[in-house]
Structure formats: structure tokens, C-alpha cells
Amino acid sequence: MAAGGYAWWYVDALSDDGQHGLTLIAFIGSVFSPYYAAARRRGAADPRRHCALNVALYGPRAQRWAMTERGAGALRRDATCLSIGPSALHWDGEVLTAEIDEWTVPWPSRLRGVVRIHPQALNGHNHALDRDGHHRWHPIAPCARVEVELRQPALRWAGPGYLDANQGDTPLESAFRRWDWSRAALPGGGTAVIYDAERCDGGRTTLALDFDARGGVRAFAPPPPQALPPTRWGVERGTRSEGAAHVLRTLEDTPFYARSLVDAAWAGQRAVAVHESLSLERFSRRWVQALLPFRMPRRG
């Protein structure tokens, strides 16, 4: 991996009953790390020295957040396994299993258990997010089934999920000002994804793709932009929808990033989308990075 670069693997899922949600992100070169940002300001920075597994749970009984950054000595990886500290992801050719053993913040509690991601089909294509191809998105399994079995807190549920990966050769904030991203499980069994990124070169990257459960993919015309209310931190949110779009719930509200559930209409169908808005201009401000260690502690 290039100095200053990154790779992450992202999973999200919503329970069948709509009561629970989960996101899981494994980072090498944690793009939102204040420690990695400081290292880049000092010169060439090794992404392997800034790794983390981020786990977020949402639900009526279990609101949890864990993201402990670790150094290169805590990273182990090969073709089928990625371990970061006491947690690990294993791929057996059919199922991606995440074994989680983390501490939550800001109130310490254990977060332990297993998440299994069952892809319905695998997608082998990368998509460039910038003109030079330095930042790439790989929708590995847009249609998946996810099983959550946690011991701490005691929690078990299953539902539709999503798995992708991103990789970059330069810092994320060097290429993008902000972006909005959404994915929604559609009633017919497929998944639609919309990427809408404002680049630092003044251009825009917009991707609108519909994935079916057999591995097929087709592009569709991006719906018109729709403004959404900004967060309490003042982060702008927007989406694309063929009709009115509404924020159903704000899951994460930070000084530079928001994760939400949004009701929107895509490809002629209404759906509930997992939505994120990211302001990299806001992330780059020193006062924002000074706040982040409270949510992202580091163990060297």
C-alpha cells in the first residue's frame, strides 16, 4: 500500500423486523484517524501503523460504538484472513465471518461476538471514483444475508446486508471535498447504490447502479438531487430521489460525518436506504481532529 493510502472493507445490515442495524468497517490506513492525519502532515506515513475495526450497533436496546486504532504490530493479513488486534475477519470461499472482540467508547463495555456475511453473488468489478483512478470502489457483495450473534451485549438477529471495499493511493481529503452515498435493498431482491462525490478538481463523480441477487448489474439514470436537512453539527446532507426524500433516523451525527436511514425512490421503487454524508473539508480542520480521540482511542 502507498504511503498515505488506505483500504477499508465495509459491511452494513438491517434486521428483518427493522428494529436493529449494524455497520462494520475494517481499516488499514484509517482515513478518519486524527493520528494518521498528523503522521501525514509530518511526511510519508505508513498506513499499516493506523489500523482499526469500527463496529456500530443500532437498536432499541443496544446502541454501541467501538473503534480502537492499533499499530502495525496488531495487523496480520493473508489471502483469507485480516486480523486487527483481538478481532478478525475470515473468508472461507462462501461466508465472511467477523469475530469481534472490542471495547466501546466513550463508555467502556465489551463488544464481543460473531457476524456472518453470506453473499448472494460476488461482483468482481472496481469503479474509479476520481479521474486518475487513485481511489477505487469495489462492491463485493451488494446483495447479502447477514447474521448477528453477539455475547456482549446479548443480541441475535438477521437481515439483508451489503459488503464493499474501498482503496486509495492518496489521502481521501486530497481528492474529494465531500460525498453522499446510499444503498438500498429493493423489493425485488436487488440492491441499488448511488455515489455522489464532489472532487477537489471541481468535477463530480456520480454512479447509480442496480445489482441483482444473481450477480448482474446495470446502470440507471441518477434521479434528481434532493436536499435533506443538515445535521445538528451542520453537516450538509443530500440524496437523489425520483420523488420526495425524507430522513427517517439519524444514526450517527459527528462534526464531519453523518449516517442516516432515508426514505427515497429509485428505479421506480420506494426503499429505505442506508445513507452517509461525508465532509472532508470539515474533517481536515484541526478543531475537528482534536475532538476525534474521544471516539477513536489508540493503542500503539
C-alpha positions in Angstrom: 0.0 0.0 0.0 1.2 3.5 -0.8 2.3 5.8 1.9 -0.7 7.9 2.9 -3.0 5.4 1.2 -5.8 3.3 2.7 -8.0 0.3 2.3 -11.3 -0.5 4.0 -13.9 -3.2 4.0 -17.4 -2.2 4.8 -20.5 -4.1 6.0 -23.9 -2.9 6.9 -27.1 -4.7 7.7 -30.7 -4.0 8.9 -32.7 -6.6 10.8 -35.7 -8.2 9.1 -38.0 -6.5 11.7 -36.5 -3.1 11.1 -35.5 -2.7 14.8 -31.8 -3.2 14.6 -28.8 -2.1 12.4 -25.1 -2.7 12.2 -22.1 -1.3 10.4 -18.7 -2.9 10.5 -15.6 -1.3 8.9 -12.1 -2.8 8.9 -9.4 -0.1 8.1 -5.8 -0.3 7.1 -4.8 3.4 7.0 -7.8 4.6 8.9 -9.0 7.5 6.7 -10.7 9.3 9.6 -7.9 8.9 12.1 -6.5 12.1 13.7 -3.3 10.1 14.4 -2.9 9.1 10.8 -3.7 12.7 9.6 -1.0 14.0 12.0 1.5 11.4 10.7 0.8 12.5 7.1 1.5 16.1 8.0 4.9 15.1 9.2 5.7 13.3 5.9 5.3 9.9 4.4 3.0 7.8 6.7 2.7 4.1 6.8 -1.0 3.0 6.6 -0.2 -0.2 8.4 0.6 1.8 11.6 -3.0 3.1 11.7 -5.5 0.2 11.6 -8.9 -0.2 13.3 -12.1 -2.2 13.4 -15.1 0.0 13.7 -18.3 -1.6 14.9 -21.6 0.3 15.4 -24.8 -1.2 16.7 -28.2 0.5 16.5 -31.4 -0.6 18.1 -33.8 -0.1 21.0 -31.6 -2.0 23.5 -28.2 -1.9 22.0 -26.5 1.4 21.0 -22.8 0.7 20.8 -19.7 2.2 19.1 -16.2 0.8 19.1 -13.2 2.0 17.1 -9.8 1.5 18.7 -6.8 2.3 16.5 -3.8 -0.1 16.6 -0.3 -0.1 15.3 1.4 -2.4 12.7 2.2 -5.0 15.3 -1.5 -5.7 15.7 -2.1 -6.3 12.0 -2.0 -9.7 10.4 -3.3 -10.5 6.9 -3.2 -13.1 4.2 -5.4 -14.1 1.3 -8.3 -15.3 3.6 -7.8 -13.5 6.9 -7.5 -10.0 8.2 -6.8 -9.6 11.9 -6.6 -6.3 13.8 -5.8 -6.7 17.4 -8.2 -9.3 19.0 -10.7 -9.1 16.2 -10.5 -10.8 12.8 -12.3 -11.3 9.5 -12.1 -14.7 7.8 -13.2 -15.7 4.3 -13.8 -19.4 3.6 -14.9 -19.0 0.0 -18.6 -18.8 0.8 -19.0 -16.8 4.1 -17.2 -13.8 5.5 -17.0 -14.3 9.3 -16.2 -11.4 11.6 -15.0 -12.4 15.1 -15.4 -9.2 17.2 -13.7 -8.5 20.5 -13.6 -4.8 21.2 -14.2 -2.2 23.9 -16.8 0.5 23.3 -16.4 4.2 23.8 -17.0 6.7 25.3 -18.5 4.5 28.0 -16.4 1.3 28.2 -18.1 -2.0 27.8 -17.3 -5.2 26.0 -18.5 -5.8 22.4 -17.9 -9.5 21.6 -19.5 -12.0 19.2 -19.7 -13.1 15.6 -21.2 -11.6 12.4 -21.5 -13.7 9.3 -22.0 -12.2 5.9 -23.4 -14.6 3.3 -23.0 -13.1 -0.2 -25.8 -14.0 -2.7 -23.4 -13.3 -5.5 -19.9 -11.8 -5.9 -19.0 -8.8 -8.0 -15.5 -8.6 -9.5 -15.5 -5.0 -10.8 -13.8 -2.0 -9.4 -15.1 1.5 -10.1 -12.8 4.6 -10.2 -14.1 7.5 -8.1 -11.6 10.0 -9.4 -10.3 10.8 -12.9 -6.9 9.2 -12.4 -8.1 6.1 -10.7 -6.3 6.7 -7.4 -9.4 6.0 -5.5 -11.4 2.9 -6.2 -14.7 1.3 -5.0 -15.4 -2.5 -5.2 -19.0 -3.6 -4.5 -18.0 -7.1 -3.4 -21.5 -8.4 -2.5 -24.2 -5.7 -2.7 -26.8 -8.4 -2.1 -26.1 -10.4 1.1 -27.6 -12.0 4.1 -26.1 -11.1 7.5 -26.4 -13.0 10.8 -25.5 -11.2 14.0 -24.8 -13.3 17.1 -23.3 -11.3 20.0 -22.5 -12.4 23.5 -21.9 -8.9 24.8 -24.4 -7.4 24.6 -26.6 -10.5 24.2 -28.1 -9.9 20.8 -29.2 -12.1 17.9 -30.8 -11.1 14.7 -30.6 -11.4 10.9 -31.4 -9.4 7.8 -30.4 -8.1 4.4 -26.9 -6.7 4.2 -24.2 -5.3 2.0 -20.4 -5.7 1.6 -18.0 -3.5 -0.3 -14.4 -2.3 -0.2 -12.5 1.0 -1.0 -8.9 1.5 -1.7 -6.8 4.7 -2.3 -3.3 5.6 -3.2 -3.5 9.1 -1.7 -5.4 10.6 1.3 -9.1 10.8 0.8 -9.2 14.5 1.5 -6.7 15.2 -1.2 -9.2 14.1 -3.9 -12.7 14.8 -2.5 -14.4 17.8 -0.9 -17.5 15.8 0.2 -19.8 13.0 -0.9 -23.2 11.4 -0.3 -23.5 7.7 -0.6 -26.6 5.5 -0.3 -27.5 1.8 -0.7 -31.0 0.3 -0.5 -32.3 -3.2 -0.7 -35.1 -3.1 -3.3 -38.4 -5.0 -3.0 -37.4 -7.4 -5.9 -34.4 -8.7 -4.1 -31.7 -6.4 -5.6 -29.7 -3.6 -4.2 -29.3 -0.1 -5.6 -26.3 2.1 -4.8 -25.7 5.8 -5.5 -22.3 7.5 -5.2 -22.4 11.3 -5.5 -18.9 12.8 -4.9 -17.6 16.4 -5.3 -14.0 16.2 -6.2 -11.2 18.7 -5.3 -10.5 19.2 -9.0 -14.0 20.8 -9.4 -15.6 17.7 -11.1 -18.2 15.4 -9.8 -18.5 11.6 -9.8 -22.0 10.2 -9.8 -22.6 6.4 -10.0 -26.1 4.8 -9.9 -26.0 1.0 -10.1 -28.7 -1.6 -9.6 -27.3 -5.1 -8.6 -29.4 -8.2 -8.7 -29.1 -11.3 -6.4 -27.6 -13.3 -9.3 -24.6 -11.0 -9.8 -25.9 -8.9 -12.6 -25.5 -5.1 -12.6 -27.0 -2.3 -14.6 -26.5 1.4 -14.5 -29.6 3.6 -14.2 -30.2 7.3 -14.7 -29.3 9.1 -11.5 -32.5 10.6 -10.0 -32.6 14.4 -9.4 -30.8 15.8 -6.4 -32.9 16.2 -3.3 -31.7 18.3 -0.3 -32.0 16.8 3.2 -31.9 18.7 6.5 -28.4 19.3 7.7 -27.3 17.5 10.9 -27.0 19.2 14.3 -23.3 19.6 13.6 -24.2 21.4 10.4 -23.0 18.7 8.0 -24.8 19.0 4.7 -26.9 16.0 3.6 -28.3 15.3 0.2 -29.5 12.4 -1.8 -31.1 11.6 -5.2 -34.7 10.5 -5.5 -37.4 10.3 -8.1 -39.8 11.9 -5.5 -39.6 13.5 -2.1 -36.9 12.0 0.2 -37.1 12.0 4.0 -34.6 11.3 6.8 -36.2 8.6 8.9 -33.5 8.4 11.5 -30.0 9.9 12.1 -27.8 7.0 13.3 -24.5 8.9 13.6 -24.1 12.7 13.9 -20.5 13.8 14.1 -18.7 17.1 13.2 -17.8 15.8 9.7 -19.9 12.7 9.0 -23.5 11.5 9.3 -25.1 8.1 8.8 -28.8 8.1 8.4 -31.8 6.0 7.2 -33.5 7.7 4.3 -36.8 7.0 2.5 -36.3 7.6 -1.2 -37.5 6.5 -4.6 -35.0 4.8 -7.0 -35.6 2.9 -10.2 -39.4 3.3 -9.8 -39.4 1.9 -6.3 -39.5 3.4 -2.8 -37.0 2.0 -0.4 -35.2 2.7 2.9 -31.6 3.5 2.2 -28.6 3.4 4.5 -27.1 6.8 3.7 -23.9 8.6 4.6 -22.8 12.2 4.1 -19.1 13.0 4.5 -17.4 16.4 4.6 -13.7 16.0 4.1 -13.2 19.8 4.2 -14.7 19.7 7.7 -12.6 16.6 8.7 -9.4 18.5 7.7 -10.0 21.2 10.3 -7.8 20.9 13.3 -10.6 21.6 15.8 -12.5 18.6 14.4 -9.5 16.3 14.6 -8.9 17.4 18.2 -12.3 16.0 19.1 -11.9 12.6 17.5 -9.7 10.8 20.0 -12.8 10.7 22.3 -14.4 8.3 19.8 -11.2 6.8 18.4 -8.7 5.9 21.1 -5.4 4.5 20.1 -3.3 1.6 21.4 0.1 1.6 19.9 
